[in-house]
Structure formats: structure tokens, C-alpha cells
Amino acid sequence: MDDRPAQSIAAYRADHFRVINGANLGDGIAPSDELMLDDIYHLSPVASLARLSVIAQAEPPLIIAPDTEIGRAGADLHLDCTLTFMSGDGVTTEALVLVETDEDGHIAEVYMLPLAPLEPRLDYALVGIDTEAAQRTFAQIACVSFTRGTLITMASGAQRGVEDLRPGDRVLTRDHGPQEIRWIGQSTTRATGAFAPILIRAGALNNANDLLVSPDHRLFIYQRSDRVGAGRAELLVRARHLVNGTTILRQSGGFVDYFQMLFDHHQIIFAEGIAAESMLVDTRTRAVLPKEVTQRLKQLVPGHSDSAHREFEVQEALLRRADIAEILRKSSAG
């Protein structure tokens, strides 16, 4: 069994989103070379999002993980394209098309990852097909990001807003003391669907202030007693796995400014009084970096991929309970 950490995404099967008017009448979502602009799609009234668990390799494609709800474990999964749909009220919605292939490289299944909620009774006209943006779009989903206004603990102990940080600034890290920032990234996106940030209210995880981070951001928690059953004291937990609708919730609506922070090594830093990870460069996230950074990545961040803290990540199955945030708060309390 593959023991590499898996990332789960919520996807529809291709036949849950079909053409009701247009050249491909009756067909579901397909790879880019089979799609036609201006076709009108409907989401099936019985459609439901399912967990598609994937594992990042050193190079594409992704691999479907053993604990997936849809797809064949171990199969290759390719990021095919980014689609843009327009509903009747003029609102645009993007989605990623993912293609599962069999041992011979033939298409086995097609899935669609919506980047904002879809409604069953709305018309969605296909107005854009982008075969170049899929890797970058997926990277933005997988990237760990802080939001504007988040206070980061500097090497001096002072607190500074993440938007005011620059390469060369020294930040306090949990494992390696003061470390220089090598690169800061910024993006602004609609705070919907996969891009809606997670709000961790002050005190929810013994954090001093509210913390707003990207959904896949991993938070570091030291348990004084192992109430989760992970078999270790030190844990990394993805923010979206802790949502309970009260003390930790998804904050949708408007736009959000996301900031990524890159060090020589993957680090655990301190944000609003809680330990959280910095950006990790891997197959999923590499596409978010500018070309000039990617080209000199090995010199800029030597050994970065060897310091991912993967041994601390908690498997999602252990976190599927409504009171998990409270359990973690109590297990880490002084």
C-alpha cells in the first residue's frame, strides 16, 4: 500500500454534467479535444460530489490513492484542462477536467472538479477551454496560503502582516530558528468553492487571534495526550478537515488575497499565535512559481522536497468526526 500522504478533492463523475443543448447533445464532460464551445450543460439533479483522493509524484501524472471514493486506486490521473462556464445571470464558473487512464494509457474515467458550487437547474454555457492553465489552477488549490492581514512572528519576536513581508526578511521557525524568506507569492481570487478560505476563530486551537488560511493549509499541533489515535504527539492537520461550522468554518463570498511564503526548506512558522506550515514545492504546487524561480529552484531551495514533515500528517480518516477541532484543542492545551 502506498503510504505517501494523499490529497482529497471533491469531484463529479463526467456523466453528472451533460450537454442539454449543442453539438455534443447528451454527452458528459470530456477531455478538451472532444468539447465544443457554446454547448449548454446541466448538472444532474441526483449528482453528488465524491471524494477523489490523489497522491503527488515527483513528476505528473497524479496517482489515485487507496482511500478514494471514486476512481481506481493506483491508476494515473491527468490534469487535462480548465473550463469556464457562464450561467444565465452572467456569472462565470471554472472547473478542472481530470482524466483517469488504464494500464495501456487509454481513458478509463473522466471527472470534473468545480471551483465554485454548481446548481442543478441552471444552464451553464461552455465559454472557455484552456489546456495550459490546468496545472497552475490545481497548484493554486493545493498551495498553502496565508490571507492578507495575517500576523507572522519574525525572528525578533515582532509581529508583521504577511502582506508586508519581503524576500530576505527573517522569520522565526519552529525547527530551525530564524530563516530568510526566499520568495513571496500573491494572488487574488474569488472566495468560493475550492478557493474559499478557512476561518479558525481565536481559541479554537488555542490560537491567540482569528486565523484565515487556504483550505489545504496544514496546521501544526503538539498533543500532550494522543486523543486522535495518530500514535504520535506531533501532528499536521489540514484546515478544511477541521471545519465544524462554529469555531472553524469556510468563509465564502467576495475576493481573498492569498500569500505564499517559500524558505530554503519547508518550515513550520507561527501565524496569529499558532504553528502553521510554509509553502511546500511538489508536483501539485510547482506550477504556481514564476518561471525564473522554477528554473533555479534547486539552487534557491536546496533539499526543499526532503523536508516536507510528511511523517506528521494525519490521515483524513482519523479526522472525520464533528468534534475533531475540540478534541485537538483539548489534547494540545497546557
Solvent accessible surface area in square Angstrom, and as a share of the most:
residue,aa,sasa,rsa
1,M,213,0.95
2,D,52,0.27
3,D,129,0.67
4,R,98,0.36
5,P,28,0.18
6,A,28,0.22
7,Q,4,0.02
8,S,9,0.06
9,I,13,0.06
10,A,46,0.36
11,A,0,0.00
12,Y,15,0.06
13,R,91,0.33
14,A,19,0.15
15,D,68,0.35
16,H,42,0.19
17,F,1,0.00
18,R,103,0.38
19,V,3,0.02
20,I,77,0.39
21,N,95,0.49
22,G,36,0.35
23,A,75,0.58
24,N,30,0.15
25,L,118,0.59
26,G,36,0.35
27,D,75,0.39
28,G,15,0.14
29,I,4,0.02
30,A,16,0.12
31,P,12,0.08
32,S,22,0.14
33,D,127,0.66
34,E,95,0.42
35,L,12,0.06
36,M,100,0.45
37,L,95,0.47
38,D,106,0.55
39,D,3,0.01
40,I,37,0.19
41,Y,1,0.00
42,H,53,0.24
43,L,7,0.04
44,S,27,0.18
45,P,116,0.73
46,V,125,0.72
47,A,22,0.17
48,S,74,0.48
49,L,88,0.44
50,A,20,0.16
51,R,44,0.16
52,L,0,0.00
53,S,1,0.00
54,V,1,0.00
55,I,1,0.01
56,A,25,0.19
57,Q,53,0.24
58,A,82,0.64
59,E,113,0.51
60,P,73,0.46
61,P,29,0.18
62,L,7,0.04
63,I,24,0.12
64,I,1,0.01
65,A,0,0.00
66,P,61,0.39
67,D,59,0.31
68,T,25,0.15
69,E,103,0.46
70,I,9,0.04
71,G,27,0.26
72,R,108,0.39
73,A,50,0.39
74,G,49,0.47
75,A,2,0.02
76,D,54,0.28
77,L,0,0.00
78,H,70,0.31
79,L,27,0.14
80,D,37,0.19
81,C,0,0.00
82,T,6,0.04
83,L,0,0.00
84,T,33,0.19
85,F,1,0.00
86,M,78,0.35
87,S,12,0.07
88,G,78,0.75
89,D,108,0.56
90,G,43,0.42
91,V,70,0.40
92,T,53,0.31
93,T,10,0.06
94,E,75,0.34
95,A,1,0.01
96,L,0,0.00
97,V,0,0.00
98,L,0,0.00
99,V,10,0.05
100,E,5,0.02
101,T,13,0.08
102,D,48,0.25
103,E,144,0.65
104,D,113,0.58
105,G,50,0.48
106,H,120,0.53
107,I,92,0.47
108,A,48,0.37
109,E,75,0.34
110,V,16,0.09
111,Y,0,0.00
112,M,1,0.00
113,L,7,0.04
114,P,14,0.09
115,L,8,0.04
116,A,9,0.07
117,P,95,0.60
118,L,15,0.07
119,E,90,0.40
120,P,38,0.24
121,R,205,0.75
122,L,73,0.36
123,D,69,0.36
124,Y,8,0.03
125,A,22,0.17
126,L,0,0.00
127,V,65,0.37
128,G,20,0.19
129,I,57,0.29
130,D,59,0.30
131,T,77,0.45
132,E,151,0.68
133,A,29,0.23
134,A,2,0.02
135,Q,69,0.31
136,R,106,0.39
137,T,12,0.07
138,F,2,0.01
139,A,0,0.00
140,Q,56,0.25
141,I,15,0.08
142,A,3,0.02
143,C,1,0.01
144,V,12,0.07
145,S,2,0.02
146,F,3,0.01
147,T,5,0.03
148,R,121,0.44
149,G,41,0.40
150,T,5,0.03
151,L,64,0.32
152,I,0,0.00
153,T,16,0.09
154,M,9,0.04
155,A,35,0.27
156,S,100,0.64
157,G,45,0.43
158,A,56,0.44
159,Q,94,0.42
160,R,94,0.34
161,G,9,0.08
162,V,0,0.00
163,E,45,0.20
164,D,77,0.40
165,L,1,0.01
166,R,141,0.52
167,P,81,0.51
168,G,39,0.37
169,D,33,0.17
170,R,120,0.44
171,V,0,0.00
172,L,58,0.29
173,T,4,0.03
174,R,87,0.32
175,D,60,0.31
176,H,96,0.43
177,G,25,0.24
178,P,58,0.37
179,Q,44,0.20
180,E,67,0.30
181,I,2,0.01
182,R,91,0.33
183,W,35,0.12
184,I,35,0.18
185,G,5,0.05
186,Q,103,0.46
187,S,29,0.19
188,T,84,0.49
189,T,31,0.18
190,R,87,0.32
191,A,3,0.02
192,T,29,0.17
193,G,23,0.22
194,A,24,0.19
195,F,23,0.10
196,A,0,0.00
197,P,3,0.02
198,I,0,0.00
199,L,19,0.09
200,I,0,0.00
201,R,105,0.38
202,A,55,0.43
203,G,34,0.33
204,A,9,0.07
205,L,10,0.05
206,N,68,0.35
207,N,5,0.02
208,A,70,0.55
209,N,71,0.36
210,D,70,0.36
211,L,1,0.01
212,L,36,0.18
213,V,0,0.00
214,S,3,0.02
215,P,9,0.06
216,D,2,0.01
217,H,0,0.00
218,R,9,0.03
219,L,0,0.00
220,F,14,0.06
221,I,8,0.04
222,Y,110,0.42
223,Q,3,0.02
224,R,161,0.59
225,S,54,0.35
226,D,64,0.33
227,R,130,0.47
228,V,17,0.10
229,G,53,0.51
230,A,18,0.14
231,G,70,0.68
232,R,79,0.29
233,A,38,0.30
234,E,43,0.19
235,L,0,0.00
236,L,0,0.00
237,V,1,0.00
238,R,13,0.05
239,A,0,0.00
240,R,52,0.19
241,H,33,0.15
242,L,0,0.00
243,V,61,0.35
244,N,54,0.28
245,G,50,0.48
246,T,93,0.54
247,T,58,0.34
248,I,0,0.00
249,L,42,0.21
250,R,92,0.34
251,Q,79,0.35
252,S,75,0.48
253,G,49,0.47
254,G,52,0.50
255,F,148,0.62
256,V,12,0.07
257,D,32,0.17
258,Y,10,0.04
259,F,7,0.03
260,Q,8,0.04
261,M,2,0.01
262,L,0,0.00
263,F,0,0.00
264,D,30,0.16
265,H,66,0.29
266,H,0,0.00
267,Q,0,0.00
268,I,0,0.00
269,I,0,0.00
270,F,59,0.24
271,A,0,0.00
272,E,15,0.07
273,G,49,0.47
274,I,12,0.06
275,A,13,0.10
276,A,0,0.00
277,E,2,0.01
278,S,1,0.00
279,M,2,0.01
280,L,15,0.08
281,V,6,0.03
282,D,17,0.09
283,T,13,0.07
284,R,28,0.10
285,T,4,0.03
286,R,74,0.27
287,A,38,0.29
288,V,9,0.05
289,L,10,0.05
290,P,44,0.27
291,K,163,0.69
292,E,100,0.45
293,V,5,0.03
294,T,52,0.30
295,Q,148,0.66
296,R,119,0.43
297,L,24,0.12
298,K,172,0.73
299,Q,138,0.61
300,L,28,0.14
301,V,5,0.03
302,P,71,0.45
303,G,37,0.36
304,H,8,0.04
305,S,62,0.40
306,D,127,0.66
307,S,25,0.16
308,A,4,0.03
309,H,23,0.10
310,R,100,0.37
311,E,111,0.50
312,F,30,0.13
313,E,17,0.08
314,V,7,0.04
315,Q,96,0.43
316,E,34,0.15
317,A,67,0.52
318,L,70,0.35
319,L,4,0.02
320,R,122,0.45
321,R,126,0.46
322,A,96,0.74
323,D,65,0.34
324,I,5,0.02
325,A,2,0.01
326,E,69,0.31
327,I,22,0.11
328,L,0,0.00
329,R,72,0.26
330,K,95,0.40
331,S,1,0.01
332,S,27,0.17
333,A,35,0.27
334,G,104,1.00
